Amino acid sequence: MDADVAAFTAGLKNAIGSQSGLNSTLKFDFEGKGHIFVDGKSTPNTVSNDDKPADCTITVSTDTFKKMVARELDGTTAFMQGKLKVAGDMSVAMKLGPILAKAAG
């Protein structure tokens, strides 16, 4: 697994804790460098690197994700610029802002 993806996974585990508030499943697809699967339906919530079907899948490069976590790039802007693709339930992606902010510390 890519070192960046491993770091993102650790950050999300810490930010999400036992309850993400997502109440759904979310997968990040880092374009061949790995995946992060957030199970917001399980109790407690879990974060893994499984490549499983999810309610919402966000495809993004590791560079773009780094900028989003560092708050250099807004998720909506990244989406509008085509740097981030959302498949499935868009409302799940909309709940990510506070989680990424917490992951950034």
C-alpha positions as CSV (number, residue, x, y, z in Angstrom):
1,M,0.0,0.0,0.0
2,D,1.1,3.5,-0.8
3,A,2.6,5.4,2.2
4,D,0.2,8.4,1.7
5,V,-2.8,6.1,1.8
6,A,-1.5,4.5,5.0
7,A,-1.2,7.9,6.6
8,F,-4.6,8.9,5.4
9,T,-6.1,5.7,6.9
10,A,-4.5,6.4,10.3
11,G,-5.8,10.0,10.2
12,L,-9.3,9.0,9.3
13,K,-9.4,6.3,12.0
14,N,-8.4,8.9,14.5
15,A,-10.9,11.5,13.2
16,I,-13.8,9.2,12.9
17,G,-13.4,7.3,16.2
18,S,-16.4,5.0,17.0
19,Q,-19.1,7.2,15.5
20,S,-18.6,9.1,12.2
21,G,-22.1,10.4,11.8
22,L,-22.1,9.1,8.2
23,N,-24.6,6.3,8.8
24,S,-23.5,4.9,5.5
25,T,-20.5,3.3,3.8
26,L,-17.9,5.4,2.0
27,K,-14.9,4.4,-0.1
28,F,-12.0,6.5,-1.2
29,D,-10.3,5.2,-4.4
30,F,-6.8,6.6,-4.7
31,E,-6.4,5.7,-8.4
32,G,-4.5,2.5,-8.1
33,K,-2.6,3.5,-4.9
34,G,-5.1,1.9,-2.5
35,H,-8.5,2.3,-0.9
36,I,-10.0,3.5,2.3
37,F,-13.3,2.0,3.3
38,V,-15.3,3.7,6.1
39,D,-18.1,1.7,7.5
40,G,-20.4,4.2,9.2
41,K,-23.2,1.6,9.6
42,S,-21.2,-0.7,12.0
43,T,-21.0,-0.1,15.7
44,P,-18.4,1.1,16.4
45,N,-17.6,2.5,13.0
46,T,-14.6,1.0,11.3
47,V,-12.0,2.3,8.8
48,S,-10.1,-0.2,6.7
49,N,-8.2,-0.5,3.4
50,D,-10.8,-3.0,2.0
51,D,-12.0,-2.5,-1.6
52,K,-15.7,-3.2,-1.0
53,P,-18.8,-1.8,-2.5
54,A,-19.9,1.4,-0.7
55,D,-22.9,3.7,-0.7
56,C,-20.6,6.4,-2.0
57,T,-17.2,6.1,-3.7
58,I,-14.9,9.1,-4.1
59,T,-12.1,8.8,-6.6
60,V,-9.3,11.2,-5.9
61,S,-5.5,11.4,-6.3
62,T,-3.4,11.3,-3.2
63,D,-2.0,14.9,-4.0
64,T,-5.6,16.3,-4.2
65,F,-6.6,14.5,-1.0
66,K,-3.5,15.9,0.8
67,K,-4.6,19.5,-0.3
68,M,-8.1,18.8,0.9
69,V,-7.0,17.6,4.4
70,A,-4.6,20.6,4.7
71,R,-7.5,22.9,3.8
72,E,-5.7,24.2,0.7
73,L,-8.5,22.9,-1.5
74,D,-12.2,22.7,-0.8
75,G,-14.0,19.4,-1.7
76,T,-16.6,21.2,-3.7
77,T,-13.9,23.1,-5.7
78,A,-12.0,19.9,-6.3
79,F,-15.3,18.3,-7.6
80,M,-16.0,21.2,-9.9
81,Q,-12.5,21.2,-11.3
82,G,-12.8,17.4,-12.0
83,K,-10.1,16.5,-9.5
84,L,-12.5,14.5,-7.4
85,K,-15.2,12.2,-8.7
86,V,-18.2,11.0,-6.7
87,A,-20.2,7.8,-7.6
88,G,-23.3,6.8,-5.7
89,D,-24.9,8.8,-2.9
90,M,-23.7,12.4,-3.1
91,S,-25.2,13.2,0.3
92,V,-22.6,11.0,2.0
93,A,-19.8,13.0,0.3
94,M,-21.4,16.2,1.6
95,K,-21.0,15.0,5.2
96,L,-17.2,14.7,4.8
97,G,-16.2,18.3,5.5
98,P,-16.3,18.1,9.3
99,I,-14.5,14.7,9.2
100,L,-11.7,16.0,7.0
101,A,-11.4,19.1,9.2
102,K,-11.0,16.8,12.2
103,A,-8.5,14.6,10.4
104,A,-6.4,17.7,9.7
105,G,-6.3,18.5,13.4
